[in-house]
Amino acid sequence: MFESAVQKMATTQVETVNTGADKAKLAAAGALVIVALAAFYMLGKQGALVQWAVLLVGLAAAVGVFFCIRNRAAVDRVWKRCVA
């Protein structure tokens, strides 16, 4: 009973971020984070409310693009390797 469950869970399939669309979305999400941070510092004379609004909108856009990636499991593995 347990052997069949273990065999079904074990797989040799490797998931990578290999589609051009996923790579472009990942790059776009990273670029949005960088642009949001740059805009935050560039809008220092506009006031704190504008700075924080631009930062939050930019980060929300980056998160939205990130969650559009179809193969997030592979992205999560790459992220864990980079952070570790």
N, C-alpha and C positions, 0 to 999 in steps of 0.2 A: 504494500500500500504506500509506504513512505518512499520506497525506491522510485516508483513511477513519478511521484511528485518532484523528487529531487532531479530526476532526469529531465523533466519538462522545464524546470527552472534553469538548468545549466544550458547555456547556448554559446556558440562560438561566433555568433554574429557580432561584428564590430561596427558601432555607429560613429560616424565622424561627420563633421560639418564640411561636406564636400560639394554641396550645390552652390553654384554661383550666387543664387538669390540669398541663401542663408549667410554666406560670407559678406555679401553687400549689406544685409540687414545688421549683422554684427558690427561691421565697420561704421554704419550709419549711427547705431546706438552709441558707440564710443565717441564718434564725432559730436553727437548731440550733447554728451556729457561735457566734453571739452569746450564747446561753444557756450553752453550754459554757464560754466565757471568763468570763462572769459568775459561774458556779458555781465555777470555779477560784478566783477571788479571794474569793468569799463563804465558802468552806470553808477559809480560812486557819487557823482554830483547830483544825480536825480533823486536821491533819497533812499532810505532803507526799504520802504514799501515796494518801490519799483525794482530794486535789486533783488529782494526775496521773491517777488512775483515772477520775474524773469527766470531766476534760478529754479524755482519750483515747476514752472511750465516746461522749461527745458529738460529737467530730470524726468518729469512725467512723460514727455514725448519719447525720451530715450527708453524708459521702461516699456512704453507701449510698443515701440519698434522691437525691443528685445523679446517681448512675449509673442510677437508675430513669427519668430523663428520656428520652423517646423521641427527641427531636431534639437530640442533644448537639452536632452540627456547628454549629448556629446559636448555641448557648450559647458554644461555643469562639470563634466569630467575635466575639461581643459582648464576651467576656472580653478578647480581644486588643486590641479598640478601647479598652476601659477602662484597660488596663494601659499601653498605648503612650502 
